[in-house]
Amino acid sequence: MLTLYGAKGSGVAAIEAALRLAGIEYRLIDAASWQPGPGLDALKRVNPLAQVPTLVLDDGAVLTESSAILIELALRHPASGLLPALPSRRAQAIRGLTYIAANCYAAIGVIDYPERWCAPCDDELAKRVCAGARARLHRLWDVFADTFPAAPYLSDDRIGALDLLAAVVSRWSGTRAHLKESRPRFHALLQTIECAPCVASVFEAHWPTQ
């Protein structure tokens, strides 16, 4: 059985949804760099950076980086639809996954940990760095929404890896509120994705509705 490391409200939600979509059994270990305890200790043994999600395959191989995990799961389980079968659509889905990882995830890292990107970093400087990174992040999502129009989903006629990652990462750093105003159709699509039967239970576990 696969072992997945992650915490509530983190990027592990996209991997959980993908595993369920593909019908793959897995064991979830509650772990994150900000949660000291046995889970974090176990995570560090397989991933020294203690990043989540981290997935350990049944052969012991370790996968990190959300986009890489999603692509590998799609390649191992083509019937899951995580990546489109049509080569041109598949290429664009991989492009979108890489875009989110390289651009959106990177900006969120600056927002969450400004002290890692400037030294010394006092409170005023941290606020300015975060404000600039957040503005950049929201612009990046506007470009994404314009580049990947729904057809009816982001890369195919069924929910796939790109939809899952976009729905999760767009929940952070005020992105949804921004998109509701700037790209309402894209915002509505994200809501449709997370309400789909194969995704809703995962999202409810990570972001419970009141």
C-alpha positions in Angstrom: 0.0 0.0 0.0 1.1 3.5 -0.7 2.0 5.9 2.1 1.0 9.5 1.8 2.3 12.3 4.2 0.4 15.5 4.6 -1.7 17.8 6.8 -5.1 19.3 6.8 -5.5 22.2 4.4 -2.3 21.4 2.6 -1.4 20.3 -1.0 -1.9 16.7 0.0 -5.6 17.2 -0.7 -4.9 17.2 -4.5 -3.0 13.9 -4.1 -5.7 12.3 -2.0 -8.3 13.2 -4.6 -6.1 11.8 -7.4 -5.6 8.6 -5.5 -9.3 8.2 -5.0 -10.1 9.1 -8.6 -7.7 6.3 -9.6 -9.1 3.9 -7.1 -5.7 3.4 -5.4 -5.6 2.5 -1.7 -3.2 4.5 0.5 -2.3 5.1 4.1 -2.3 8.7 5.2 0.1 9.9 7.9 -0.6 13.3 9.4 2.6 15.2 9.0 4.0 18.7 8.2 7.0 20.8 8.9 4.8 23.0 11.2 3.5 20.1 13.2 6.2 18.6 15.6 5.6 15.0 16.5 6.0 11.4 15.3 4.5 12.2 11.9 7.1 14.9 11.2 9.9 12.6 12.4 8.7 9.9 9.9 8.4 12.4 7.1 11.9 13.6 7.6 13.2 10.1 7.2 11.9 9.9 3.7 12.1 13.6 2.7 14.8 15.7 4.5 13.0 19.0 3.4 9.9 17.8 5.3 7.6 19.0 2.5 4.1 17.8 2.0 2.8 16.0 0.1 5.3 13.2 0.0 4.2 9.9 -1.4 6.1 6.6 -0.8 5.2 4.0 -3.4 4.7 0.3 -2.7 8.3 -0.4 -3.9 9.7 2.1 -1.4 10.4 4.8 -4.0 9.8 8.3 -2.7 7.9 11.0 -4.7 7.8 14.6 -3.8 6.5 17.8 -5.6 2.7 17.8 -6.2 2.9 18.1 -9.9 5.4 15.3 -10.2 3.3 13.0 -8.0 0.2 13.7 -10.1 2.0 13.1 -13.4 3.5 9.8 -12.1 0.1 8.6 -10.8 -1.5 9.4 -14.2 1.2 7.5 -16.1 0.8 4.5 -13.8 -2.9 4.5 -14.0 -3.9 5.9 -17.5 -7.6 4.8 -17.1 -7.9 7.2 -14.2 -8.1 10.2 -16.6 -5.7 12.2 -14.5 -4.0 13.1 -17.7 -5.8 13.3 -21.1 -5.3 10.5 -23.6 -5.1 12.9 -26.5 -1.4 14.0 -26.8 -2.1 17.7 -27.5 -4.4 17.9 -24.4 -2.0 15.9 -22.3 0.9 18.3 -23.2 -1.2 21.3 -22.1 -2.2 19.6 -18.8 1.5 19.0 -18.0 2.2 22.6 -18.9 -0.5 23.7 -16.5 0.7 21.5 -13.7 4.2 22.8 -14.1 2.9 26.4 -14.3 1.2 26.1 -10.9 4.2 24.5 -9.3 6.8 26.9 -10.8 4.8 30.1 -10.4 1.9 29.9 -8.0 3.4 27.5 -5.4 6.6 29.6 -5.5 4.8 32.8 -4.8 2.9 31.2 -1.9 6.2 30.1 -0.4 7.4 33.7 -0.3 4.1 34.9 1.2 4.2 32.2 3.9 7.9 32.5 4.7 9.2 36.0 3.7 12.1 35.7 6.1 13.6 33.0 3.8 13.9 35.4 1.0 15.5 38.5 2.6 17.9 39.1 5.4 17.7 40.7 7.7 13.9 40.7 7.6 12.1 43.0 9.9 8.3 43.2 10.2 7.9 46.1 7.8 10.0 44.5 5.2 8.2 41.2 5.6 4.9 43.0 5.0 6.1 44.6 1.8 7.5 41.3 0.5 4.3 39.5 1.2 2.2 42.3 -0.4 4.3 42.2 -3.6 4.2 38.4 -3.7 0.5 38.3 -3.2 -0.1 40.8 -6.0 2.1 38.7 -8.2 0.3 35.5 -7.2 -3.1 36.9 -8.1 -1.8 38.1 -11.5 -0.4 34.7 -12.1 -3.8 33.1 -11.5 -5.4 35.6 -13.9 -3.0 34.5 -16.6 -3.7 30.9 -15.8 -7.4 31.4 -16.1 -7.0 33.1 -19.5 -4.6 30.4 -20.7 -6.6 27.3 -19.7 -10.3 27.9 -20.5 -12.7 25.2 -19.4 -13.4 22.5 -22.0 -15.5 21.7 -19.9 -12.7 21.2 -17.4 -9.2 22.6 -17.5 -7.6 19.9 -19.8 -10.3 17.5 -20.8 -14.0 16.5 -20.6 -13.5 15.0 -17.2 -11.8 16.0 -14.0 -8.1 15.4 -14.1 -4.9 16.2 -12.3 -4.8 19.9 -13.4 -8.3 20.5 -12.1 -7.3 19.0 -8.7 -4.1 21.0 -8.3 -5.7 24.2 -9.4 -8.7 23.8 -7.0 -6.3 23.2 -4.1 -3.6 25.8 -4.6 -6.2 28.5 -5.5 -7.6 28.2 -2.0 -4.6 30.0 -0.4 -3.4 33.6 0.0 -6.7 35.2 -0.9 -6.7 33.8 -4.4 -10.4 32.7 -4.5 -11.6 36.1 -3.4 -9.5 37.8 -6.1 -10.7 35.4 -8.8 -14.3 35.8 -7.8 -14.0 39.4 -8.9 -11.4 39.2 -11.7 -12.3 35.9 -13.4 -15.8 34.8 -12.2 -16.2 32.0 -14.7 -12.9 30.4 -13.6 -13.9 30.9 -10.0 -17.2 29.1 -10.7 -15.3 26.2 -12.4 -13.1 25.8 -9.3 -16.2 25.5 -7.2 -17.6 22.9 -9.6 -14.5 20.8 -9.4 -14.4 20.7 -5.7 -18.1 19.8 -5.5 -17.7 16.8 -7.8 -18.5 13.5 -6.1 -15.0 12.2 -6.5 -13.5 15.3 -4.9 -16.0 16.7 -2.4 -15.3 14.3 0.4 -11.6 15.1 0.3 -12.2 18.8 0.3 -14.7 18.6 3.1 -12.2 16.8 5.2 -9.5 19.5 4.6 -11.8 22.5 4.6 -15.0 21.7 6.5 -18.0 23.8 5.8 -19.7 25.4 8.7 
